[in-house]
Amino acid sequence: MNIGQAASASGVSAKMIRHYEELGLLPAARRTESGYRQYEQNDVHTLRFIRHSRALGFSLTEIAELVSLWQNRSRPSRQVKAFAEAHIKELEQKAAELLAMKSALEHLVHCCHGDDRPECPILDGLAGADTLSSAASASQRRAVRGAHRVPG
């Protein structure tokens, strides 16, 4: 199949397929005599694997490792599990950071009257980044503690 057909079958754009080839995530495609790329069903399967990995937030470097693990049928599953667990911890950290940013912004919005006056606590808060950072850090610590609570 050509690159357009592979893109359609995998849900990955032709531009990204070329990019994944350049990075080595996907082996270089066979070429026709006229230079067009030709893909096999196995390539489409790999592209879907890459797309699903991206959807779960893995970086391209991590995906390269995952593809390698996936293609190595003699690898122990504990290695893959440890890799996934490490990614979960990264996602938890990112989630805590996002919650801290949200909390800091909610605080600034709460302090703003939102009327015709020129005074704006939101802009003042952004201008005083040190105060905002410390509020975000406190919110982040609360978010992390809350994320690790066991439901009662």
Buried (B, 14 or more C-beta within 10 A) or exposed (E): BBBEEBBBBBEBEBEBBBBBBEEEBBEEBEEEEEEEBBBEEEBBEBBBBBBEBBEEEBEEEBBBBBBEBBEEEEEEEEEBEEBEEEBEEEEBEEEBBEBBBEBBBEBBEEEBEEEEEEEBBBEBBEEEEEEBEEBBEEBBEBBBEEEEEEEE
